Amino acid sequence: MPRFFFWMAEVMSKKIDAELVKKVAKLSRLELTETEVAEFANQLSAILDYVEKMEQLDTTDVQPLAHCLPISNCLRDDCAKPSLGTEKILENAPDTDGDFFKVPKILD
Amino acid sequence: MENLEYKIIVGLEIHVQLLTKSKMFCSCAISFGERANSRVCPVCVGMPGSLPVMNKKAVELSALAGMALNCKIAKFTKWDRKSYYYPDLPKNYQISQYDLPLAAAGFIEIPLENGQTKTIRITRAHLEEDAGKNLHTTGNFSQVDLNRAGTPLLEIVTEPDLSSAAEVRSLAVELQRIVRYLGVSEADMQKGHMRFEPNVNLHITKDGKEYKTPIAEIKNLNSFRAIERSVDYEVQRQLDEFSRTGITMETGNKTTRGWDDDAGKTVLQREKEEANDYRYFPDPDLVPVEFTDSWLAEIRAGLCEMPIKRQLRFVNEYDLSDYDAGVLTAERTTADFFEEAVKSGGQSKRVCNLLTQVGLKMANEANCSAAELGITAENLAKLAKMADGGQISATAAKTIMEKMTQTADEPKVIAEQLNLIQKNDTAELEVIVEKILAENAKAVEDVKSGGKKSKAAKGFLLGQVMQKTKGRANPKVVAEILERKL
């Protein structure tokens, strides 16, 4: 079973409390106020309660779904095409340094 | 320090850059050394509305490598998002494969120093995209170059079956040979085409109890030598640490350590208290890949004899030393060239010597493979035959081979032009020998008196004949004449 579903299972069994909302927010790099934490805990719990209804279904013979479309092998040939170019790609950058994107110092 | 009994346990995580023209999920060209951020498009930076499309070649190369590593190729494989926040991947996730990797449960055979081979199990091999590069400046910020982001990588994970630094190196060398043979990767370590991350720990026996040291993952290895040295260093470091602190896997944490090649040691980078929460989930932007039998058969046709098997065959079939066979099979084109020349009538050992002692040296200087020197296999065979037949000396063969890279003339024509055909004419040589003997009465006496001096004097006389004939006398014939005359 994929880890994501383990995680979902862990979340679902726990019920969403403030602590879990904070953990998820941290993993998603979101800053939340205490009011928002409480609000989202309620909303997320409601969503999970709804999803829990599916647990009533018998899925013994159902294959896990990898994709919602019944298609596969959308492939392209290995041909290189021109990229946007340094100037153009940097146009949308919040900050640049020469030919580079400039970001806060990264500590390994 | 106390003498501890221990076993070395190493597993490898390897990233191999696939040899494609374009990136994994977009049409940007693969780059090395281009202007920063010049090979980047909306898909690379994950702009809203952009959609990734799989590179067919990358999928096929991965399957081919998987087959060469004796893996089971999944009939059905899919793409997952691995979430993490780091500016070298602006999407905030890496497209990878999580629970349904493209290849799994294989093995690789590696040569050991004692001439035997060892089987190392391959856990899995999956396809993923590379990240960009973060450059750390002296200022209070970092620079990001995304040219590399999206380059197709095959991640290969082995079981912890390696038990020495030499074995780790051997696997690295063997894997490089394999992927180059198959054209799966250029596998240039300096260019980062192959990145090895050994996971090292020790099982130490002390007072009848077994202790396991915390696992260290080593990064920043960009040469085979660094791989071997880093594992050796890490083993000693973990032994020392255990003796000093007694910390084990249960009481300590897994760490990431970077190899400092100049200092010759590993340096602590990170200590992991818990496993990263990557929150993998299926990528909704990409549909699965399903391999049909006919597609797999088409890919399988790209397989060839694996280098380690070929090396063994060269030893048995061509009566070469294991070392020579290893040199010849290091590159597929060289091995092919050798076999063609032998098929064209060249004696295997002679062809091998010409190739390893002359051809590879020239190829190295010209920065190409021995097969690309401009010498045909037929002409190489002819040259080998001339040397074997005594028509030219070994030294002359070298000179002629060098000349052969510049002209399409047959070796015989070159030999005649350069006046390198050996004198085999006994009558003619006898006259010269007589003359030399007459001129060197002292040496002749020494030979006849026997003992130590005799051998040296014989050599001296032979040398005089060679000098007289400007090296063109067949030394074998001269030696025979000398033997008879003295």
Interface residues (C-beta under 8 A of the other chain):
Chain A: M1 P2 R3 F4 W7 L27 R29 A66 H67 C68 L69 I71 S72 N73 C74 L75 R76 D77 D78 C79 A80 K81 S83 L84 G85 T86 I89 L90 N92 D97 G98 D99 F100 F101 K102 V103 P104 K105 I106 D108
Chain B: T20 K21 S22 S27 C28 A29 I30 R35 A36 N37 S38 R39 V40 C41 P42 C44 V45 M47 V53 M54 N55 K56 K57 A58 V59 F76 K78 D80 S83 Y85 Y86 P87 Y98 D99 L100 N134 L135 H136 T137 N140 F141 S142 Q143 V144 D145 L146 Q269 R270 D277 Y278 R279 Y280 F281 P282 P284 L286 V287 P288 V289 E290
